[in-house]
């Protein structure tokens, strides 16, 4: 068998195709990808991935699942296994125990700790993650939390996260200020943006409430929402009820980064009231700062790309007035300040939140070399 590395994951999420492809090119890997997860998730065409060896059937029982035909992979000629690091995946427990007995190295690619774990969940997660040889975690925040739980920092690495970073960086070079928002809204007000699925728990109605407050203060703004409304949130009707129909653009779903890039580049700020994940990486990749809430145990790991006052800000969770003040701050930037923000956003993505940073981390983990932190101090 050529490849010594095997990746077993719950599903081939669309955004992970670039990093998976790079792993195959620079390291060599056999990929076994699950067929489905409970939530609706866009996947890539598995056949496109060099190194793809098979689809695993995920069988769900309540919150738990088993990946059929995954355990037998332990007995093949692989030296390293990268798993999702999901305690709810029962087959992963068996793989971890068998690899320990056989002297094979297991690596978690995982969120790790969130900071909201209760006693029972924390106890189970501690047992589970201690079965791994090494832990690759999405941010430094999780590493700090797990260090506090007694995990050895020498065996934890920040893998960060990425989208199609090379493509986005290439598109970035062609972007320039345009009048795309002035043309649609027929005004010169600053425009804020949200890009992602439209769901109730994301609390996007707070954006319209902030717009109402700012309009009454004499600081009117526009907002564009890009994404599919999968829960009938109907932001358009809510905006109309506030007298803001002309200031809200419900664009709908879009998967063309050439279009999305122009929207982000020319917006004043991206606002994600509920929490933020890859939306932060997407926005910063095209030079747009990000505002989201400050309760990190209830955030996704990508919040760490937001540097307060530099690439965005954190408002007090569920506090409309707090969020409104930060929106006012970022929509009041001068052209020169906006240019500096774009540069800071690009630098943040280029330093860490990209596939090349990730591949270097993976190489260090599997090479047994002394750990070198790639993040800036």
Buried (B, 14 or more C-beta within 10 A) or exposed (E): EEBBBBBBBBBBBBBBBBBBBBBBEBBEBBBBBBBBBEEEEEBBEBEEBEBBBEBBEBEEEEEEBBBBEBBEBBEEEBEBBBBBBBBBBBBBBBBBBBBBEEEBBBBBBBBBBBBEBEEEEEEEBBEBBBBBBBBBBBBBBBBBBBEEBEBEEEBBBBBBBBBBBBBBBEBBEEBEEEEBBBEEBEBEBBBBBBBBBBBEEBBBBBBBBBBBBBBEEEBBBBBBBBBEBEEEBEBBEBBBEBEBEEBBBBBEEBEEBEEBBBBBBBBBBBBBBBBBBBBBBBBBBBBBBBBBBBBBEBBBBBBBBBBEEBBBBBBBBEEBEBBBBBBBBBBEBEEEEBEEBBEBBBBBBBBBBBBBBBBEBBEBBBEEEEBEEBEEE
